[in-house]
Amino acid sequence: MACLSSSQLQKFREDGFLVLEGFLSAEECVAMQQRIGKIVAEMDVPPHCRTEFSTHEEEQLRAQGSTDYFLSSGDKIRFFFEKGVFDEKGLERGPQSWRGDMEISWSLQRNPSTKLAMALARSLGLQMPVVVQSMYIFKQPHIGGEVFPHQDASFLYTEPLGRVLGMWIALEDATLENGCLWFIPGSHTSGVSRRMVRAPAGSAPGTSFLGSEPAWDNSLFVPTPVRRGALVLIHGEVVHKSKQNLSDRSRQVYTFHLMEASGTTWSPENWLQPTAELPFPPLYT
Ligand SMILES: O=C(O)CCC(=O)C(=O)O
């Protein structure tokens, strides 16, 4: 199930997002969870690198104590922690294992869903998609934080716009209670309201914002609960968010972002830059 019908394509173009239930089987979801379990078991994050990642401007800037760890995450697996997991001494807080309270960026090439993603990208008409970033988000029970309203192109800026696409895969049911995605349908057609840019090398903080996020009208957001195995396509400019997970169940997802490289310039001011060792890998192999 990876080819889109014309009505699905039209819906995606109108809304800026599209839910595809049943993209992965339950077994494939479990396999990915086991794989991430191994990566986490081997994780070693020095205390000074224990960074909380946030889409919120003030929190983003506060996180810059470990600027290098964040800015050099493009070609490595990096671990970012939920807000409030550490106390003022940097120690784990509360009974939850710290191992679960983070996002992990890692290369799509290690991911079993690659073939399906390729077929899906082809049916969207992408000619030279490259993988710019991927994340595993645990959204742990009672800890998983709010993801503030944002457009992905604020962080992954291209010229022209409209070249970034998220593929967000639910490895567990994402519900109203555990922090499913919410979208403003049709909000992908008015450009980008703010951009996160790199500061000159060696400056602190390492990034800043141009422009500001408008106060989005909360009543415009529609919830998008999905079952385990669903894939949600996310246009790079559609406004989306997720609420805090106050429930007893985690909401684990694997999400990655593609850029159509044909005729596109990746902004040299983006926080995330390809490296000589690992240029953005092509999706089609
Ligand atoms: O999973 C979430 O809560 C947010 C993910 C997101 O914003 C994204 O993948 O672009």
PDBQT file of the ligand as one rigid body, heavy atoms in Angstrom, charges set to zero:
ROOT
HETATM    1  O1  LIG A 301       5.422  13.875  16.710  1.00  0.00    +0.000 OA
HETATM    2  C1  LIG A 301       5.201  15.026  17.073  1.00  0.00    +0.000 C 
HETATM    3  O2  LIG A 301       4.611  15.272  18.100  1.00  0.00    +0.000 OA
HETATM    4  C2  LIG A 301       5.645  16.190  16.217  1.00  0.00    +0.000 C 
HETATM    5  C3  LIG A 301       6.401  15.738  15.002  1.00  0.00    +0.000 C 
HETATM    6  C4  LIG A 301       6.642  16.818  14.000  1.00  0.00    +0.000 C 
HETATM    7  O3  LIG A 301       6.386  17.980  14.214  1.00  0.00    +0.000 OA
HETATM    8  C5  LIG A 301       7.200  16.427  12.701  1.00  0.00    +0.000 C 
HETATM    9  O4  LIG A 301       7.531  15.249  12.483  1.00  0.00    +0.000 OA
HETATM   10  O5  LIG A 301       7.318  17.332  11.829  1.00  0.00    +0.000 OA
ENDROOT
TORSDOF 0
